[in-house]
Amino acid sequence: MKAFICIVAIILAAPALSQRKNQPPPGSFDRLPQNQAISQLSPAQMQRFFNNADSVRVLTGCFANLAACPNPTAASLTRQILSLGAGGSCAPCSAAEQSNMNALVKLFVESYRTKYPAQFEQVKPYIAHVLQN
C-alpha cells in the first residue's frame, strides 16, 4: 500500500516538476513579453538580467549586430536603448517612467561595467549617448 501511495505521489508531482524545469531561468529574455518597455522594467528585473550571463551575452551581441539578434525581446530592448537620448532621456516617457529610466540606466551601466567589463567595453561605443550627462 505504501508503495502505491509513493507511486501516485510521484505521478502527481511529475507535471509540476516538469513545468518548473521547462521555465526559462531568472533573467532570461524569455520571461519578458516581446514588446516589454524598458522604462517599465523594475530594478529587480534588471538585477536578475545581470545575474544571467547568457542574457548578457545575447544582449552584447545584439548591440554589435542588431540584424542578427537571435531573440526578439533582446532586439526590442536593444532598439529602445539605442533610441534613448543623452543620459537616457526618453521622449515618450511620462515623468514617472523617466525617473525609473534614470535609475535603470544607472543600474544598467554600473552592472555591465562591474560584472561584465569585457562585454561593457564592446557595448560602450553603441551606448555612448546614454553615458553622457
N, CA, C and O atoms as a Tinker XYZ file with bonds, in Angstrom:
   532  protein
     1  N      0.820000   -1.196000    0.000000    73     2
     2  CA     0.000000    0.000000    0.000000    64     1     3
     3  C      0.868000    1.265000    0.000000    63     2     4     5
     4  O      0.594000    2.214000   -0.735000    81     3
     5  N      1.933000    1.266000    0.846000    73     3     6
     6  CA     2.824000    2.430000    0.898000    64     5     7
     7  C      3.482000    2.663000   -0.462000    63     6     8     9
     8  O      3.649000    3.803000   -0.896000    81     7
     9  N      3.851000    1.576000   -1.121000    73     7    10
    10  CA     4.477000    1.707000   -2.438000    64     9    11
    11  C      3.507000    2.332000   -3.430000    63    10    12    13
    12  O      3.907000    3.160000   -4.249000    81    11
    13  N      2.241000    1.945000   -3.366000    73    11    14
    14  CA     1.224000    2.509000   -4.250000    64    13    15
    15  C      1.069000    4.008000   -4.008000    63    14    16    17
    16  O      0.981000    4.783000   -4.960000    81    15
    17  N      1.034000    4.417000   -2.751000    73    15    18
    18  CA     0.897000    5.840000   -2.404000    64    17    19
    19  C      2.107000    6.618000   -2.912000    63    18    20    21
    20  O      1.956000    7.723000   -3.433000    81    19
    21  N      3.289000    6.062000   -2.767000    73    19    22
    22  CA     4.503000    6.731000   -3.261000    64    21    23
    23  C      4.459000    6.890000   -4.780000    63    22    24    25
    24  O      4.822000    7.940000   -5.310000    81    23
    25  N      4.016000    5.850000   -5.470000    73    23    26
    26  CA     3.935000    5.916000   -6.930000    64    25    27
    27  C      2.927000    6.974000   -7.364000    63    26    28    29
    28  O      3.194000    7.741000   -8.289000    81    27
    29  N      1.778000    7.024000   -6.710000    73    27    30
    30  CA     0.763000    8.031000   -7.028000    64    29    31
    31  C      1.313000    9.431000   -6.769000    63    30    32    33
    32  O      1.103000   10.337000   -7.575000    81    31
    33  N      2.012000    9.614000   -5.659000    73    31    34
    34  CA     2.583000   10.924000   -5.336000    64    33    35
    35  C      3.589000   11.355000   -6.398000    63    34    36    37
    36  O      3.609000   12.518000   -6.801000    81    35
    37  N      4.411000   10.435000   -6.844000    73    35    38
    38  CA     5.408000   10.750000   -7.876000    64    37    39
    39  C      4.718000   11.116000   -9.188000    63    38    40    41
    40  O      5.115000   12.071000   -9.855000    81    39
    41  N      3.695000   10.365000   -9.554000    73    39    42
    42  CA     2.970000   10.644000  -10.798000    64    41    43
    43  C      2.298000   12.011000  -10.733000    63    42    44    45
    44  O      2.305000   12.758000  -11.712000    81    43
    45  N      1.719000   12.338000   -9.580000    73    43    46
    46  CA     1.053000   13.634000   -9.438000    64    45    47
    47  C      2.047000   14.789000   -9.403000    63    46    48    49
    48  O      1.732000   15.886000   -9.864000    81    47
    49  N      3.227000   14.562000   -8.869000    73    47    50
    50  CA     4.227000   15.629000   -8.766000    64    49    51
    51  C      4.987000   15.828000  -10.072000    63    50    52    53
    52  O      5.525000   16.911000  -10.301000    81    51
    53  N      5.045000   14.831000  -10.920000    73    51    54
    54  CA     5.847000   14.910000  -12.144000    64    53    55
    55  C      5.491000   16.092000  -13.037000    63    54    56    57
    56  O      6.403000   16.776000  -13.501000    81    55
    57  N      4.200000   16.377000  -13.307000    73    55    58
    58  CA     3.903000   17.535000  -14.168000    64    57    59
    59  C      4.396000   18.855000  -13.578000    63    58    60    61
    60  O      4.895000   19.708000  -14.313000    81    59
    61  N      4.265000   19.034000  -12.277000    73    59    62
    62  CA     4.725000   20.275000  -11.649000    64    61    63
    63  C      6.238000   20.402000  -11.760000    63    62    64    65
    64  O      6.756000   21.482000  -12.045000    81    63
    65  N      6.942000   19.307000  -11.537000    73    63    66
    66  CA     8.401000   19.346000  -11.662000    64    65    67
    67  C      8.806000   19.610000  -13.103000    63    66    68    69
    68  O      9.749000   20.359000  -13.357000    81    67
    69  N      8.106000   19.006000  -14.036000    73    67    70
    70  CA     8.399000   19.212000  -15.452000    64    69    71
    71  C      8.168000   20.659000  -15.855000    63    70    72    73
    72  O      8.956000   21.225000  -16.612000    81    71
    73  N      7.091000   21.264000  -15.355000    73    71    74
    74  CA     6.811000   22.660000  -15.687000    64    73    75
    75  C      7.905000   23.568000  -15.148000    63    74    76    77
    76  O      8.333000   24.494000  -15.838000    81    75
    77  N      8.362000   23.319000  -13.930000    73    75    78
    78  CA     9.430000   24.147000  -13.361000    64    77    79
    79  C     10.711000   23.996000  -14.159000    63    78    80    81
    80  O     11.418000   24.975000  -14.398000    81    79
    81  N     11.014000   22.767000  -14.574000    73    79    82
    82  CA    12.243000   22.518000  -15.310000    64    81    83
    83  C     12.217000   23.205000  -16.674000    63    82    84    85
    84  O     13.265000   23.604000  -17.182000    81    83
    85  N     11.037000   23.347000  -17.269000    73    83    86
    86  CA    10.919000   23.940000  -18.594000    64    85    87
    87  C     10.827000   25.458000  -18.576000    63    86    88    89
    88  O     10.829000   26.083000  -19.636000    81    87
    89  N     10.746000   26.063000  -17.404000    73    87    90
    90  CA    10.682000   27.522000  -17.326000    64    89    91
    91  C     12.047000   28.111000  -17.639000    63    90    92    93
    92  O     13.074000   27.544000  -17.264000    81    91
    93  N     12.062000   29.249000  -18.327000    73    91    94
    94  CA    13.347000   29.910000  -18.563000    64    93    95
    95  C     13.958000   30.349000  -17.237000    63    94    96    97
    96  O     13.228000   30.638000  -16.289000    81    95
    97  N     15.271000   30.404000  -17.156000    73    95    98
    98  CA    15.914000   30.811000  -15.902000    64    97    99
    99  C     15.651000   32.282000  -15.592000    63    98   100   101
   100  O     15.338000   33.059000  -16.494000    81    99
   101  N     15.776000   32.669000  -14.317000    73    99   102
   102  CA    15.622000   34.088000  -13.963000    64   101   103
   103  C     16.585000   34.947000  -14.787000    63   102   104   105
   104  O     17.738000   34.576000  -15.009000    81   103
   105  N     16.089000   36.093000  -15.230000    73   103   106
   106  CA    16.909000   36.999000  -16.024000    64   105   107
   107  C     16.897000   36.698000  -17.508000    63   106   108   109
   108  O     17.527000   37.408000  -18.291000    81   107
   109  N     16.185000   35.649000  -17.904000    73   107   110
   110  CA    16.109000   35.287000  -19.317000    64   109   111
   111  C     15.154000   36.223000  -20.049000    63   110   112   113
   112  O     14.136000   36.639000  -19.496000    81   111
   113  N     15.486000   36.548000  -21.283000    73   111   114
   114  CA    14.597000   37.368000  -22.106000    64   113   115
   115  C     13.249000   36.680000  -22.305000    63   114   116   117
   116  O     12.230000   37.340000  -22.509000    81   115
   117  N     13.252000   35.356000  -22.245000    73   115   118
   118  CA    12.019000   34.599000  -22.460000    64   117   119
   119  C     11.010000   34.775000  -21.331000    63   118   120   121
   120  O      9.875000   34.313000  -21.445000    81   119
   121  N     11.396000   35.424000  -20.264000    73   119   122
   122  CA    10.464000   35.718000  -19.170000    64   121   123
   123  C      9.773000   37.065000  -19.366000    63   122   124   125
   124  O      8.896000   37.432000  -18.584000    81   123
   125  N     10.160000   37.794000  -20.396000    73   123   126
   126  CA     9.568000   39.107000  -20.668000    64   125   127
   127  C      8.740000   39.052000  -21.946000    63   126   128   129
   128  O      9.037000   38.265000  -22.845000    81   127
   129  N      7.698000   39.887000  -22.032000    73   127   130
   130  CA     6.980000   39.972000  -23.304000    64   129   131
   131  C      7.879000   40.599000  -24.369000    63   130   132   133
   132  O      8.767000   41.390000  -24.050000    81   131
   133  N      7.646000   40.244000  -25.633000    73   131   134
   134  CA     8.491000   40.757000  -26.714000    64   133   135
   135  C      8.438000   42.272000  -26.829000    63   134   136   137
   136  O      9.398000   42.887000  -27.292000    81   135
   137  N      7.344000   42.879000  -26.421000    73   135   138
   138  CA     7.206000   44.336000  -26.527000    64   137   139
   139  C      7.432000   45.032000  -25.187000    63   138   140   141
   140  O      6.886000   46.110000  -24.949000    81   139
   141  N      8.224000   44.430000  -24.324000    73   139   142
   142  CA     8.498000   44.992000  -22.999000    64   141   143
   143  C      9.098000   46.390000  -23.135000    63   142   144   145
   144  O     10.121000   46.576000  -23.795000    81   143
   145  N      8.457000   47.361000  -22.508000    73   143   146
   146  CA     9.005000   48.724000  -22.494000    64   145   147
   147  C     10.113000   48.775000  -21.454000    63   146   148   149
   148  O      9.913000   48.410000  -20.296000    81   147
   149  N     11.274000   49.230000  -21.880000    73   147   150
   150  CA    12.408000   49.279000  -20.959000    64   149   151
   151  C     12.125000   50.218000  -19.787000    63   150   152   153
   152  O     12.611000   49.998000  -18.678000    81   151
   153  N     11.340000   51.260000  -20.036000    73   151   154
   154  CA    11.028000   52.226000  -18.977000    64   153   155
   155  C     10.151000   51.622000  -17.888000    63   154   156   157
   156  O      9.993000   52.217000  -16.822000    81   155
   157  N      9.583000   50.457000  -18.143000    73   155   158
   158  CA     8.717000   49.821000  -17.157000    64   157   159
   159  C      9.352000   48.601000  -16.499000    63   158   160   161
   160  O      8.688000   47.879000  -15.755000    81   159
   161  N     10.627000   48.371000  -16.769000    73   159   162
   162  CA    11.342000   47.309000  -16.065000    64   161   163
   163  C     11.563000   47.734000  -14.619000    63   162   164   165
   164  O     11.633000   48.925000  -14.316000    81   163
   165  N     11.670000   46.778000  -13.754000    73   163   166
   166  CA    11.965000   47.083000  -12.354000    64   165   167
   167  C     13.459000   46.886000  -12.108000    63   166   168   169
   168  O     14.117000   46.159000  -12.852000    81   167
   169  N     14.000000   47.525000  -11.070000    73   167   170
   170  CA    15.399000   47.268000  -10.720000    64   169   171
   171  C     15.656000   45.780000  -10.442000    63   170   172   173
   172  O     16.727000   45.266000  -10.763000    81   171
   173  N     14.679000   45.094000   -9.850000    73   171   174
   174  CA    14.846000   43.661000   -9.572000    64   173   175
   175  C     14.975000   42.867000  -10.874000    63   174   176   177
   176  O     15.786000   41.945000  -10.959000    81   175
   177  N     14.182000   43.221000  -11.886000    73   175   178
   178  CA    14.296000   42.548000  -13.187000    64   177   179
   179  C     15.669000   42.811000  -13.797000    63   178   180   181
   180  O     16.281000   41.911000  -14.372000    81   179
   181  N     16.147000   44.037000  -13.672000    73   179   182
   182  CA    17.461000   44.388000  -14.210000    64   181   183
   183  C     18.550000   43.584000  -13.493000    63   182   184   185
   184  O     19.477000   43.084000  -14.131000    81   183
   185  N     18.438000   43.461000  -12.179000    73   183   186
   186  CA    19.438000   42.699000  -11.429000    64   185   187
   187  C     19.411000   41.221000  -11.809000    63   186   188   189
   188  O     20.464000   40.597000  -11.945000    81   187
   189  N     18.210000   40.656000  -11.982000    73   187   190
   190  CA    18.115000   39.254000  -12.418000    64   189   191
   191  C     18.735000   39.086000  -13.803000    63   190   192   193
   192  O     19.394000   38.082000  -14.073000    81   191
   193  N     18.527000   40.062000  -14.673000    73   191   194
   194  CA    19.123000   40.014000  -16.004000    64   193   195
   195  C     20.645000   39.938000  -15.895000    63   194   196   197
   196  O     21.271000   39.105000  -16.552000    81   195
   197  N     21.239000   40.789000  -15.082000    73   195   198
   198  CA    22.699000   40.805000  -14.971000    64   197   199
   199  C     23.252000   39.626000  -14.176000    63   198   200   201
   200  O     24.466000   39.432000  -14.132000    81   199
   201  N     22.392000   38.847000  -13.556000    73   199   202
   202  CA    22.819000   37.596000  -12.928000    64   201   203
   203  C     22.742000   36.427000  -13.905000    63   202   204   205
   204  O     23.059000   35.295000  -13.540000    81   203
   205  N     22.327000   36.686000  -15.134000    73   203   206
   206  CA    22.193000   35.660000  -16.162000    64   205   207
   207  C     23.207000   35.956000  -17.275000    63   206   208   209
   208  O     22.952000   36.770000  -18.163000    81   207
   209  N     24.346000   35.287000  -17.210000    73   207   210
   210  CA    25.435000   35.550000  -18.165000    64   209   211
   211  C     25.011000   35.296000  -19.610000    63   210   212   213
   212  O     25.477000   35.985000  -20.518000    81   211
   213  N     24.139000   34.322000  -19.832000    73   211   214
   214  CA    23.680000   34.053000  -21.203000    64   213   215
   215  C     22.893000   35.232000  -21.767000    63   214   216   217
   216  O     23.057000   35.586000  -22.935000    81   215
   217  N     22.042000   35.841000  -20.947000    73   215   218
   218  CA    21.273000   37.001000  -21.408000    64   217   219
   219  C     22.191000   38.174000  -21.721000    63   218   220   221
   220  O     21.980000   38.887000  -22.702000    81   219
   221  N     23.201000   38.375000  -20.896000    73   219   222
   222  CA    24.150000   39.468000  -21.135000    64   221   223
   223  C     24.913000   39.213000  -22.432000    63   222   224   225
   224  O     25.151000   40.138000  -23.209000    81   223
   225  N     25.293000   37.969000  -22.663000    73   223   226
   226  CA    25.999000   37.617000  -23.903000    64   225   227
   227  C     25.120000   37.907000  -25.124000    63   226   228   229
   228  O     25.589000   38.461000  -26.117000    81   227
   229  N     23.843000   37.528000  -25.040000    73   227   230
   230  CA    22.917000   37.772000  -26.153000    64   229   231
   231  C     22.761000   39.270000  -26.391000    63   230   232   233
   232  O     22.845000   39.731000  -27.530000    81   231
   233  N     22.535000   40.033000  -25.321000    73   231   234
   234  CA    22.349000   41.479000  -25.470000    64   233   235
   235  C     23.594000   42.134000  -26.056000    63   234   236   237
   236  O     23.488000   43.011000  -26.913000    81   235
   237  N     24.766000   41.719000  -25.604000    73   235   238
   238  CA    26.015000   42.267000  -26.132000    64   237   239
   239  C     26.098000   42.017000  -27.637000    63   238   240   241
   240  O     26.479000   42.907000  -28.397000    81   239
   241  N     25.745000   40.823000  -28.057000    73   239   242
   242  CA    25.737000   40.503000  -29.484000    64   241   243
   243  C     24.712000   41.312000  -30.256000    63   242   244   245
   244  O     24.941000   41.668000  -31.412000    81   243
   245  N     23.578000   41.605000  -29.622000    73   243   246
   246  CA    22.539000   42.394000  -30.289000    64   245   247
   247  C     23.011000   43.823000  -30.542000    63   246   248   249
   248  O     22.685000   44.407000  -31.575000    81   247
   249  N     23.771000   44.386000  -29.614000    73   247   250
   250  CA    24.319000   45.723000  -29.843000    64   249   251
   251  C     25.298000   45.693000  -31.008000    63   250   252   253
   252  O     25.308000   46.605000  -31.834000    81   251
   253  N     26.113000   44.659000  -31.079000    73   251   254
   254  CA    27.122000   44.565000  -32.133000    64   253   255
   255  C     26.497000   44.338000  -33.508000    63   254   256   257
   256  O     27.017000   44.823000  -34.513000    81   255
   257  N     25.377000   43.599000  -33.558000    73   255   258
   258  CA    24.742000   43.297000  -34.844000    64   257   259
   259  C     23.250000   43.076000  -34.613000    63   258   260   261
   260  O     22.796000   41.942000  -34.465000    81   259
   261  N     22.507000   44.157000  -34.585000    73   259   262
   262  CA    21.078000   44.094000  -34.289000    64   261   263
   263  C     20.326000   43.217000  -35.286000    63   262   264   265
   264  O     19.390000   42.513000  -34.906000    81   263
   265  N     20.721000   43.253000  -36.543000    73   263   266
   266  CA    20.030000   42.458000  -37.568000    64   265   267
   267  C     20.153000   40.957000  -37.305000    63   266   268   269
   268  O     19.283000   40.185000  -37.708000    81   267
   269  N     21.215000   40.544000  -36.639000    73   267   270
   270  CA    21.432000   39.122000  -36.355000    64   269   271
   271  C     21.031000   38.742000  -34.931000    63   270   272   273
   272  O     21.310000   37.625000  -34.494000    81   271
   273  N     20.390000   39.637000  -34.210000    73   271   274
   274  CA    19.987000   39.375000  -32.826000    64   273   275
   275  C     19.040000   38.172000  -32.796000    63   274   276   277
   276  O     18.012000   38.182000  -33.473000    81   275
   277  N     19.374000   37.135000  -32.016000    73   275   278
   278  CA    18.595000   35.897000  -32.063000    64   277   279
   279  C     17.306000   35.906000  -31.239000    63   278   280   281
   280  O     16.508000   34.974000  -31.338000    81   279
   281  N     17.095000   36.935000  -30.438000    73   279   282
   282  CA    15.936000   36.949000  -29.548000    64   281   283
   283  C     15.111000   38.214000  -29.777000    63   282   284   285
   284  O     15.649000   39.315000  -29.666000    81   283
   285  N     13.826000   38.090000  -30.093000    73   283   286
   286  CA    13.000000   39.268000  -30.380000    64   285   287
   287  C     12.910000   40.256000  -29.216000    63   286   288   289
   288  O     12.900000   41.467000  -29.433000    81   287
   289  N     12.846000   39.754000  -27.996000    73   287   290
   290  CA    12.775000   40.654000  -26.840000    64   289   291
   291  C     14.095000   41.392000  -26.665000    63   290   292   293
   292  O     14.104000   42.591000  -26.388000    81   291
   293  N     15.208000   40.684000  -26.826000    73   291   294
   294  CA    16.521000   41.325000  -26.733000    64   293   295
   295  C     16.673000   42.378000  -27.824000    63   294   296   297
   296  O     17.215000   43.455000  -27.576000    81   295
   297  N     16.198000   42.076000  -29.028000    73   295   298
   298  CA    16.271000   43.042000  -30.131000    64   297   299
   299  C     15.437000   44.275000  -29.818000    63   298   300   301
   300  O     15.870000   45.399000  -30.069000    81   299
   301  N     14.250000   44.073000  -29.275000    73   299   302
   302  CA    13.378000   45.199000  -28.923000    64   301   303
   303  C     14.019000   46.079000  -27.853000    63   302   304   305
   304  O     14.013000   47.305000  -27.967000    81   303
   305  N     14.569000   45.453000  -26.819000    73   303   306
   306  CA    15.214000   46.228000  -25.751000    64   305   307
   307  C     16.443000   46.966000  -26.280000    63   306   308   309
   308  O     16.699000   48.105000  -25.891000    81   307
   309  N     17.201000   46.319000  -27.165000    73   307   310
   310  CA    18.372000   46.968000  -27.758000    64   309   311
   311  C     17.946000   48.199000  -28.554000    63   310   312   313
   312  O     18.552000   49.263000  -28.427000    81   311
   313  N     16.904000   48.057000  -29.375000    73   311   314
   314  CA    16.406000   49.207000  -30.153000    64   313   315
   315  C     15.971000   50.343000  -29.225000    63   314   316   317
   316  O     16.235000   51.514000  -29.499000    81   315
   317  N     15.310000   49.990000  -28.138000    73   315   318
   318  CA    14.859000   51.021000  -27.206000    64   317   319
   319  C     16.041000   51.747000  -26.562000    63   318   320   321
   320  O     16.012000   52.968000  -26.408000    81   319
   321  N     17.074000   51.002000  -26.189000    73   319   322
   322  CA    18.263000   51.625000  -25.591000    64   321   323
   323  C     18.942000   52.527000  -26.615000    63   322   324   325
   324  O     19.359000   53.637000  -26.287000    81   323
   325  N     19.054000   52.054000  -27.852000    73   323   326
   326  CA    19.686000   52.854000  -28.902000    64   325   327
   327  C     18.892000   54.117000  -29.214000    63   326   328   329
   328  O     19.463000   55.105000  -29.676000    81   327
   329  N     17.587000   54.099000  -28.970000    73   327   330
   330  CA    16.749000   55.266000  -29.274000    64   329   331
   331  C     16.712000   56.289000  -28.142000    63   330   332   333
   332  O     16.143000   57.369000  -28.306000    81   331
   333  N     17.307000   55.967000  -27.001000    73   331   334
   334  CA    17.324000   56.922000  -25.891000    64   333   335
   335  C     18.166000   58.139000  -26.250000    63   334   336   337
   336  O     19.087000   58.059000  -27.062000    81   335
   337  N     17.836000   59.247000  -25.638000    73   335   338
   338  CA    18.615000   60.458000  -25.823000    64   337   339
   339  C     19.786000   60.510000  -24.852000    63   338   340   341
   340  O     20.070000   59.542000  -24.147000    81   339
   341  N     20.452000   61.645000  -24.828000    73   339   342
   342  CA    21.613000   61.839000  -23.958000    64   341   343
   343  C     21.252000   61.542000  -22.510000    63   342   344   345
   344  O     20.229000   62.002000  -22.002000    81   343
   345  N     22.099000   60.772000  -21.860000    73   343   346
   346  CA    21.898000   60.452000  -20.458000    64   345   347
   347  C     20.724000   59.531000  -20.191000    63   346   348   349
   348  O     20.359000   59.313000  -19.036000    81   347
   349  N     20.129000   58.991000  -21.237000    73   347   350
   350  CA    18.990000   58.093000  -21.069000    64   349   351
   351  C     17.648000   58.786000  -21.136000    63   350   352   353
   352  O     16.637000   58.242000  -20.692000    81   351
   353  N     17.636000   60.004000  -21.701000    73   351   354
   354  CA    16.352000   60.705000  -21.808000    64   353   355
   355  C     15.435000   59.943000  -22.764000    63   354   356   357
   356  O     15.866000   59.393000  -23.777000    81   355
   357  N     14.169000   59.937000  -22.404000    73   355   358
   358  CA    13.165000   59.152000  -23.122000    64   357   359
   359  C     12.022000   60.081000  -23.495000    63   358   360   361
   360  O     11.190000   60.409000  -22.650000    81   359
   361  N     11.972000   60.507000  -24.752000    73   359   362
   362  CA    10.966000   61.483000  -25.193000    64   361   363
   363  C      9.526000   61.053000  -24.912000    63   362   364   365
   364  O      8.746000   61.865000  -24.415000    81   363
   365  N      9.140000   59.805000  -25.211000    73   363   366
   366  CA     7.733000   59.449000  -24.983000    64   365   367
   367  C      7.401000   59.069000  -23.539000    63   366   368   369
   368  O      6.251000   58.750000  -23.236000    81   367
   369  N      8.385000   59.098000  -22.654000    73   367   370
   370  CA     8.154000   58.646000  -21.275000    64   369   371
   371  C      7.442000   59.700000  -20.440000    63   370   372   373
   372  O      7.653000   60.901000  -20.610000    81   371
   373  N      6.600000   59.226000  -19.540000    73   371   374
   374  CA     5.999000   60.114000  -18.543000    64   373   375
   375  C      7.083000   60.478000  -17.532000    63   374   376   377
   376  O      8.174000   59.910000  -17.555000    81   375
   377  N      6.783000   61.419000  -16.652000    73   375   378
   378  CA     7.757000   61.821000  -15.629000    64   377   379
   379  C      8.140000   60.627000  -14.754000    63   378   380   381
   380  O      9.311000   60.454000  -14.415000    81   379
   381  N      7.161000   59.809000  -14.392000    73   379   382
   382  CA     7.440000   58.633000  -13.557000    64   381   383
   383  C      8.307000   57.623000  -14.314000    63   382   384   385
   384  O      9.236000   57.046000  -13.749000    81   383
   385  N      7.994000   57.413000  -15.601000    73   383   386
   386  CA     8.793000   56.488000  -16.403000    64   385   387
   387  C     10.216000   57.013000  -16.584000    63   386   388   389
   388  O     11.167000   56.233000  -16.551000    81   387
   389  N     10.376000   58.334000  -16.775000    73   387   390
   390  CA    11.710000   58.906000  -16.933000    64   389   391
   391  C     12.513000   58.757000  -15.646000    63   390   392   393
   392  O     13.709000   58.469000  -15.682000    81   391
   393  N     11.853000   58.954000  -14.515000    73   391   394
   394  CA    12.522000   58.773000  -13.230000    64   393   395
   395  C     13.006000   57.328000  -13.089000    63   394   396   397
   396  O     14.136000   57.081000  -12.669000    81   395
   397  N     12.139000   56.381000  -13.445000    73   395   398
   398  CA    12.522000   54.970000  -13.407000    64   397   399
   399  C     13.641000   54.703000  -14.408000    63   398   400   401
   400  O     14.570000   53.949000  -14.119000    81   399
   401  N     13.551000   55.320000  -15.583000    73   399   402
   402  CA    14.569000   55.137000  -16.617000    64   401   403
   403  C     15.933000   55.619000  -16.121000    63   402   404   405
   404  O     16.946000   54.958000  -16.350000    81   403
   405  N     15.961000   56.757000  -15.450000    73   403   406
   406  CA    17.224000   57.280000  -14.926000    64   405   407
   407  C     17.872000   56.279000  -13.972000    63   406   408   409
   408  O     19.075000   56.031000  -14.040000    81   407
   409  N     17.059000   55.709000  -13.081000    73   407   410
   410  CA    17.581000   54.718000  -12.135000    64   409   411
   411  C     18.033000   53.454000  -12.869000    63   410   412   413
   412  O     19.059000   52.865000  -12.527000    81   411
   413  N     17.264000   53.042000  -13.877000    73   411   414
   414  CA    17.621000   51.839000  -14.633000    64   413   415
   415  C     18.899000   52.028000  -15.442000    63   414   416   417
   416  O     19.733000   51.125000  -15.512000    81   415
   417  N     19.055000   53.202000  -16.051000    73   415   418
   418  CA    20.272000   53.476000  -16.826000    64   417   419
   419  C     21.490000   53.405000  -15.909000    63   418   420   421
   420  O     22.511000   52.817000  -16.266000    81   419
   421  N     21.377000   54.000000  -14.738000    73   419   422
   422  CA    22.489000   53.964000  -13.776000    64   421   423
   423  C     22.803000   52.521000  -13.380000    63   422   424   425
   424  O     23.967000   52.120000  -13.360000    81   423
   425  N     21.768000   51.745000  -13.066000    73   423   426
   426  CA    21.955000   50.344000  -12.687000    64   425   427
   427  C     22.501000   49.528000  -13.854000    63   426   428   429
   428  O     23.373000   48.680000  -13.664000    81   427
   429  N     21.995000   49.778000  -15.053000    73   427   430
   430  CA    22.444000   49.087000  -16.262000    64   429   431
   431  C     23.941000   49.308000  -16.477000    63   430   432   433
   432  O     24.697000   48.355000  -16.664000    81   431
   433  N     24.354000   50.561000  -16.448000    73   431   434
   434  CA    25.762000   50.892000  -16.698000    64   433   435
   435  C     26.654000   50.331000  -15.591000    63   434   436   437
   436  O     27.677000   49.709000  -15.877000    81   435
   437  N     26.276000   50.545000  -14.336000    73   435   438
   438  CA    27.096000   50.051000  -13.218000    64   437   439
   439  C     27.213000   48.530000  -13.244000    63   438   440   441
   440  O     28.297000   47.985000  -13.032000    81   439
   441  N     26.098000   47.844000  -13.504000    73   439   442
   442  CA    26.116000   46.379000  -13.514000    64   441   443
   443  C     26.936000   45.841000  -14.677000    63   442   444   445
   444  O     27.737000   44.922000  -14.504000    81   443
   445  N     26.741000   46.406000  -15.853000    73   443   446
   446  CA    27.502000   45.970000  -17.035000    64   445   447
   447  C     28.996000   46.194000  -16.790000    63   446   448   449
   448  O     29.817000   45.309000  -17.030000    81   447
   449  N     29.327000   47.383000  -16.312000    73   447   450
   450  CA    30.731000   47.770000  -16.126000    64   449   451
   451  C     31.425000   46.889000  -15.081000    63   450   452   453
   452  O     32.576000   46.496000  -15.271000    81   451
   453  N     30.734000   46.578000  -13.985000    73   451   454
   454  CA    31.385000   45.841000  -12.902000    64   453   455
   455  C     31.319000   44.326000  -13.069000    63   454   456   457
   456  O     32.289000   43.632000  -12.763000    81   455
   457  N     30.190000   43.802000  -13.550000    73   455   458
   458  CA    30.042000   42.346000  -13.649000    64   457   459
   459  C     30.577000   41.778000  -14.961000    63   458   460   461
   460  O     31.019000   40.630000  -15.013000    81   459
   461  N     30.536000   42.583000  -16.014000    73   459   462
   462  CA    30.931000   42.107000  -17.350000    64   461   463
   463  C     31.777000   43.172000  -18.048000    63   462   464   465
   464  O     31.364000   43.707000  -19.077000    81   463
   465  N     32.951000   43.486000  -17.503000    73   463   466
   466  CA    33.737000   44.601000  -18.060000    64   465   467
   467  C     34.128000   44.416000  -19.529000    63   466   468   469
   468  O     34.131000   45.389000  -20.283000    81   467
   469  N     34.454000   43.211000  -19.945000    73   467   470
   470  CA    34.837000   42.997000  -21.352000    64   469   471
   471  C     33.644000   43.248000  -22.277000    63   470   472   473
   472  O     33.791000   43.880000  -23.323000    81   471
   473  N     32.466000   42.754000  -21.894000    73   471   474
   474  CA    31.273000   42.982000  -22.702000    64   473   475
   475  C     30.868000   44.452000  -22.677000    63   474   476   477
   476  O     30.396000   44.990000  -23.679000    81   475
   477  N     31.054000   45.100000  -21.526000    73   475   478
   478  CA    30.727000   46.524000  -21.433000    64   477   479
   479  C     31.573000   47.322000  -22.415000    63   478   480   481
   480  O     31.067000   48.235000  -23.068000    81   479
   481  N     32.843000   46.990000  -22.525000    73   479   482
   482  CA    33.721000   47.691000  -23.470000    64   481   483
   483  C     33.251000   47.487000  -24.909000    63   482   484   485
   484  O     33.397000   48.384000  -25.740000    81   483
   485  N     32.687000   46.315000  -25.211000    73   483   486
   486  CA    32.162000   46.059000  -26.555000    64   485   487
   487  C     30.909000   46.890000  -26.827000    63   486   488   489
   488  O     30.686000   47.339000  -27.951000    81   487
   489  N     30.097000   47.091000  -25.793000    73   487   490
   490  CA    28.817000   47.795000  -25.934000    64   489   491
   491  C     28.985000   49.310000  -25.849000    63   490   492   493
   492  O     28.182000   50.058000  -26.407000    81   491
   493  N     30.006000   49.753000  -25.168000    73   491   494
   494  CA    30.208000   51.183000  -24.893000    64   493   495
   495  C     30.078000   52.082000  -26.119000    63   494   496   497
   496  O     29.428000   53.123000  -26.022000    81   495
   497  N     30.659000   51.739000  -27.264000    73   495   498
   498  CA    30.509000   52.629000  -28.425000    64   497   499
   499  C     29.053000   52.812000  -28.865000    63   498   500   501
   500  O     28.693000   53.858000  -29.407000    81   499
   501  N     28.229000   51.811000  -28.635000    73   499   502
   502  CA    26.824000   51.875000  -29.061000    64   501   503
   503  C     25.953000   52.668000  -28.092000    63   502   504   505
   504  O     24.887000   53.161000  -28.459000    81   503
   505  N     26.424000   52.785000  -26.842000    73   503   506
   506  CA    25.621000   53.482000  -25.828000    64   505   507
   507  C     26.301000   54.758000  -25.339000    63   506   508   509
   508  O     25.959000   55.279000  -24.277000    81   507
   509  N     27.252000   55.258000  -26.104000    73   507   510
   510  CA    27.981000   56.468000  -25.691000    64   509   511
   511  C     27.024000   57.617000  -25.398000    63   510   512   513
   512  O     27.247000   58.384000  -24.461000    81   511
   513  N     25.964000   57.744000  -26.190000    73   511   514
   514  CA    24.989000   58.824000  -25.981000    64   513   515
   515  C     24.266000   58.672000  -24.639000    63   514   516   517
   516  O     23.905000   59.668000  -24.011000    81   515
   517  N     24.059000   57.446000  -24.207000    73   515   518
   518  CA    23.387000   57.200000  -22.926000    64   517   519
   519  C     24.326000   57.526000  -21.768000    63   518   520   521
   520  O     23.879000   57.908000  -20.686000    81   519
   521  N     25.621000   57.373000  -22.000000    73   519   522
   522  CA    26.604000   57.633000  -20.948000    64   521   523
   523  C     26.827000   59.120000  -20.717000    63   522   524   525
   524  O     27.406000   59.507000  -19.702000    81   523
   525  N     26.374000   59.966000  -21.652000    73   523   526
   526  CA    26.523000   61.417000  -21.499000    64   525   527
   527  C     25.605000   61.921000  -20.393000    63   526   528   529
   528  O     24.519000   61.386000  -20.172000    81   527
   529  N     26.060000   62.951000  -19.712000    73   527   530
   530  CA    25.215000   63.559000  -18.660000    64   529   531
   531  C     24.650000   64.860000  -19.109000    63   530   532
   532  O     23.920000   65.508000  -18.358000    81   531
